[in-house]
Amino acid sequence: LIDNEVDEKYADEIIGDIENSLKKESNIDSILSAVYQKIILKLGEPEVITTSDKPKVVFFIGPTGVGKTTTIAKIASKFKLEKNAKVAFITSDTYRIAAVEQLNTYASIIDCPVSVVYSAEEMSECLMEYKNFDLILVDTAGRSHKSEEQMLELKDLIKTVEGNNDIFDYEVYLTLSITTKYKDLINITEKYVDVENWSIIFTKLDETCALGNILNIRMLTGAQLSYTTSGQNVPDDIEVINEQYLAKQLLGGNS
């Protein structure tokens, strides 16, 4: 587990949890099996985006450079192609010059409308325009998680949807890169602590051989895991987190 960059504290906790339930004569297979089952329990059931009776607004939050916009395009494509859902994009990422352009490119390929909002008031107007859609995917600015002003803007955008909860459902997904150092991931998740009830998407699984941070952040925050991405291909390189595969990998398996 530690070789796979699971924090020592959590590796000890897992071993501690199973120690009491094992018999003295347990062989290595039964020990491994107990650890495997315990990891699956710790990882928990994944939280996935679904459509409902109301239009659903899905916010994607997280630091710069983790692949939020590409992840949004993958999710939009899947819902459009597989479920024939009506999907719209909103971007509030007006800080990064290429962000709106990138989303526009994806939107034109999969034939979805896209709007740019600069304030909570504009967000409110925009939502009303899209109230007949199934999914409204919101690309937020990749916060420098040190910027208080940007965090307040983000909370204002979410409050706009909360204020219209008779019309809209909403969910929030914190997008993180598996390649970010654990210490930095702790710092990032602390900055988003005032944003309630987010689930976690991990990107860039193709860029690392150590997946321990997925378990670390799950155990640190208690937030549900959702999707993982592993490449740039839209819509293919995304999947619902596979806790059995992940548990095997963390225990040094190859399949």
C-alpha positions in Angstrom: 0.0 0.0 0.0 2.8 2.4 0.9 4.6 1.6 -2.3 1.4 2.8 -4.1 1.6 6.0 -2.1 -1.2 5.3 0.3 -0.5 7.4 3.4 1.1 5.4 6.2 -1.7 6.5 8.6 -4.4 5.0 6.3 -2.4 1.8 5.6 -2.0 1.3 9.3 -5.7 1.9 9.9 -6.7 -0.7 7.3 -4.4 -3.3 8.8 -5.6 -2.4 12.3 -9.2 -2.9 11.2 -8.6 -6.4 9.9 -6.2 -7.6 12.6 -8.9 -8.4 15.2 -11.0 -10.4 12.7 -8.2 -12.7 11.5 -7.5 -16.0 13.1 -3.9 -16.7 14.3 -3.4 -19.4 11.7 -4.6 -17.2 8.7 -2.6 -17.7 5.6 -1.4 -14.9 3.3 -4.3 -15.4 0.9 -6.9 -14.9 3.6 -5.0 -11.9 4.9 -4.9 -10.3 1.4 -8.5 -11.1 0.8 -9.5 -9.3 4.1 -7.4 -6.3 3.2 -8.9 -6.2 -0.3 -12.4 -6.3 1.0 -11.6 -3.6 3.6 -10.2 -1.3 0.9 -13.3 -1.8 -1.2 -15.4 -0.8 1.8 -13.2 2.3 2.4 -13.5 3.4 -1.2 -17.3 3.1 -1.0 -20.0 3.2 -3.7 -19.3 5.7 -6.5 -21.5 8.7 -6.9 -22.4 9.3 -10.6 -24.3 12.0 -12.5 -27.9 11.0 -13.3 -30.8 12.9 -14.9 -34.0 13.5 -12.9 -37.4 15.1 -13.3 -35.9 18.5 -12.8 -33.0 19.9 -14.9 -29.8 19.1 -13.1 -27.0 21.7 -12.8 -23.6 20.1 -12.3 -20.7 22.3 -11.1 -17.1 21.2 -11.8 -14.7 22.9 -9.4 -11.0 22.5 -8.8 -7.6 24.0 -9.4 -6.1 25.0 -12.8 -4.6 22.4 -15.1 -6.4 19.3 -13.9 -8.5 18.8 -17.0 -11.9 20.0 -15.9 -13.0 21.3 -19.4 -12.1 18.0 -21.1 -13.8 16.0 -18.4 -17.0 18.1 -18.8 -16.9 17.4 -22.6 -16.5 13.7 -22.0 -19.5 13.6 -19.6 -21.6 15.8 -22.0 -20.8 13.5 -25.0 -21.8 10.4 -23.1 -25.1 11.8 -22.0 -25.8 13.2 -25.5 -24.8 10.0 -27.4 -25.9 7.3 -25.0 -29.0 8.8 -23.3 -30.0 11.4 -26.0 -30.1 14.0 -23.2 -30.5 17.7 -23.8 -27.2 19.1 -22.5 -26.0 22.8 -22.2 -22.7 24.3 -21.1 -22.2 27.3 -18.9 -18.7 28.6 -18.3 -17.7 31.1 -15.6 -14.0 30.6 -16.4 -13.3 34.1 -17.7 -9.8 34.1 -16.2 -8.2 31.7 -18.7 -8.2 33.0 -22.2 -8.4 29.6 -23.9 -11.1 28.2 -21.6 -14.2 29.6 -23.3 -12.7 28.8 -26.7 -12.0 25.2 -25.7 -15.5 24.7 -24.4 -17.0 26.3 -27.6 -15.0 23.8 -29.7 -16.4 20.9 -27.8 -19.9 22.4 -27.7 -20.0 22.8 -31.5 -18.8 19.2 -32.1 -21.6 17.7 -30.0 -24.1 20.4 -30.8 -24.7 21.9 -27.4 -25.4 25.5 -26.5 -22.8 27.3 -24.4 -23.1 30.5 -22.4 -20.4 32.6 -20.6 -21.4 34.2 -17.3 -19.5 36.9 -15.4 -21.7 37.1 -12.3 -24.3 35.4 -10.2 -27.0 37.6 -11.7 -26.0 36.4 -15.2 -26.0 32.9 -13.9 -29.6 33.2 -12.8 -30.7 34.5 -16.2 -28.8 31.8 -18.0 -30.3 29.0 -15.9 -33.8 30.2 -16.9 -32.8 30.0 -20.6 -31.8 26.4 -20.0 -34.7 25.3 -17.8 -36.0 22.8 -20.4 -32.6 21.0 -20.6 -31.8 17.7 -18.8 -28.2 18.6 -17.8 -26.5 22.0 -17.4 -22.7 21.5 -17.0 -20.9 24.4 -15.4 -17.2 24.9 -16.0 -15.9 27.1 -13.2 -12.6 29.0 -13.1 -9.7 26.8 -12.1 -9.3 28.5 -8.8 -6.0 29.5 -7.6 -7.1 27.9 -4.3 -5.3 30.7 -2.5 -7.7 33.4 -4.0 -10.5 34.3 -1.5 -12.2 36.4 -4.0 -12.5 33.6 -6.5 -13.9 31.3 -3.8 -16.6 33.8 -2.9 -17.6 34.1 -6.6 -17.9 30.3 -6.8 -20.1 30.1 -3.7 -22.3 32.9 -5.1 -22.8 30.9 -8.3 -23.8 27.8 -6.3 -26.2 29.9 -4.2 -27.9 31.0 -7.3 -28.9 27.4 -8.0 -29.8 26.7 -4.4 -32.2 29.7 -4.6 -34.0 28.1 -7.5 -34.2 24.6 -6.0 -37.9 24.4 -6.9 -36.8 24.3 -10.5 -33.3 22.8 -10.5 -31.4 20.0 -8.8 -27.6 20.5 -8.5 -24.5 18.6 -7.7 -20.8 19.6 -7.3 -17.8 17.6 -8.4 -14.3 18.5 -7.3 -11.9 17.6 -10.1 -8.3 16.6 -9.0 -5.3 15.3 -10.8 -3.9 12.0 -9.4 -0.4 13.4 -10.2 -0.7 16.2 -7.7 1.4 15.6 -4.5 -0.7 14.4 -1.5 0.4 17.4 0.6 -1.0 19.7 -2.1 -4.2 17.7 -2.5 -4.8 18.2 1.3 -4.3 21.9 0.9 -6.7 22.0 -2.1 -9.5 20.1 -0.4 -9.2 22.3 2.7 -9.8 25.4 0.5 -13.1 23.9 -0.8 -14.4 22.8 2.6 -17.1 25.6 2.6 -18.6 24.2 -0.6 -20.9 21.5 0.6 -21.3 17.9 -0.6 -18.9 17.6 -3.4 -17.9 14.3 -4.9 -14.5 13.7 -6.4 -13.3 13.1 -10.0 -9.7 12.0 -10.4 -8.0 12.8 -13.7 -4.7 11.8 -15.5 -4.6 8.1 -14.3 -2.6 7.4 -17.5 0.2 9.7 -16.2 1.0 7.7 -13.0 1.6 4.2 -11.7 0.7 5.0 -8.1 -3.0 5.4 -7.3 -2.8 5.8 -3.5 -4.0 9.4 -3.5 -7.5 8.2 -4.5 -7.8 6.2 -1.2 -6.0 9.0 0.7 -8.4 11.7 -0.3 -11.4 9.5 0.1 -10.4 8.7 3.7 -9.3 12.3 4.4 -12.5 14.0 3.2 -15.1 11.3 3.4 -16.4 12.6 0.1 -17.7 10.1 -2.4 -15.6 9.1 -5.4 -17.2 9.3 -8.8 -15.2 9.2 -12.1 -11.7 8.7 -13.2 -10.2 9.8 -16.5 -7.1 8.5 -18.3 -6.4 10.4 -21.5 -7.6 13.2 -23.8 -10.0 11.2 -26.0 -13.6 12.5 -25.9 -15.8 10.8 -24.9 -13.9 7.6 -24.3 -11.3 8.1 -21.6 -13.6 8.4 -18.6 -15.2 5.8 -16.4 -17.1 5.4 -13.2 -14.5 4.6 -10.5 -13.9 0.8 -10.4 -13.3 0.1 -6.7 -12.4 -3.6 -7.3 -9.8 -2.7 -9.9 -8.4 0.0 -7.7 -8.2 -2.2 -4.6 -6.2 -4.8 -6.7 -3.9 -2.1 -8.0 -3.2 -0.8 -4.5 -2.3 -4.3 -3.4 0.2 -4.7 -6.3 -2.0 -6.5 -8.8 -1.7 -6.0 -12.5 -5.3 -6.6 -13.5 
